Amino acid sequence: MSNLYITELDGVAFAPLPHGAAANAVAPVANILKKPVAEQKLTISGTTARSAAFNAKTQFIKVHCDGITSITFGDGTVVATTGSQRLLVGIDYYFDVNPGDYLAGITNT
């Protein structure tokens, strides 16, 4: 078993890219200066698990897993498989999402 940590955010900030990047280029970064809209911890195993619905204010999520996990997004019937998008351990991943959607995850080693 492993855990999937979901931080729900209501927006992102934009930071300038380093010298040498295209003129006026910016990169989105999570708005970590504000309190998260919601936080969830999902226990993942060899059977698909589904998060709670994302908050009405949630526009982006940060996902962090402590075991290799495959995830997918959708409505309240969403199911993850080992063929779904695979996340590596110890990396923060950012996704734009729809309020009311769910994340489903499954262990994928």
N, C-alpha and C positions, 0 to 999 in steps of 0.2 A: 504494500500500500504506500501511497505517497499523497502529498497535499498540493492543492492548487490554490494560490492566493489571488483573489480578484479585488482590485481597488477601482472603484467606480469614480469617474471624474466628470465634472460638468464642462470642461473645456481644456484647451491646450494653449500654451504660450508659444511665441515664435522667437527663436534666437538667431542672430546673424551667423552665417557660415564663416569659416576661417578665411584668411587672406588667400587669394587665388581662386576662390569660387566665383561662379557667374555673378555678374553685377546684380545687386539688389536681391540676391538669393537668401532665403531664410529656411531654417529647419524647424519643424514642429517639435516641441518638447512638452512633456506632461506638466500641467500646472500644479506643481508639488508645493507651492507656497500656500495654497488654500487647503482647507480641510476636505478630505474625500467626501463624496456624496454618500457612499456606502462602502462597506468592506465585507467580503465573503471568504470563507475558507471551505473548500470542497475536498472531501476525502476521495481519492481516485484509486480504483482497483482494476481488475480485468473485466469488470462489467461497467457499462456506461453509467455515469453519474451526471446529474443536471443541477445547475445553480438555481437560486431563486431568480425571479424576474428582475431585470435591471430597473433601477429607480427611474421615475419619470423625468428627472433632471440629468440623467447619465447620457453623455455623448461619446465618451471614450473610456476604455478600461486599460489598466495595467495588469498583466498576468505574470505570475512568477510560480514556477513549480520546483519541487524538491525531488522529483523523479521524472523520467522521460514520459511525456504525456502527449496524446493526440487530442485535439479539440475541434469543435465546430460550433456554429451559432445558428439560432433559429427560434421557432415558437416553442410553446410548452411541450411539444412532442419530439423535439430534436434529440437525436441519438448520435453519439460519437462512435467511430470504429477505428481500428488500427490503420485504416487507409485515410483517415482524416488528417488535417494539418498537424505536423509533429513539432513539439517544442522540446528544446534541450534543457537540461538542469541548470539552474543558477543564472538565468538570463531574464531580464525584464522585457516583456513584449507588450507593445501598445497596439490597440485596435480601436477603430471607430465602430460604434454599435448603435443600435436603435433602442430607445427606452422601451421597456417591456419585453425585450428579447431575453433569451437564455443562452448560457454556455453549457455545452455538454463535453465531458472529458472521459478518457479511458487510458489506463496504463499501456505504454507501448515501448517495451525494451527490446 
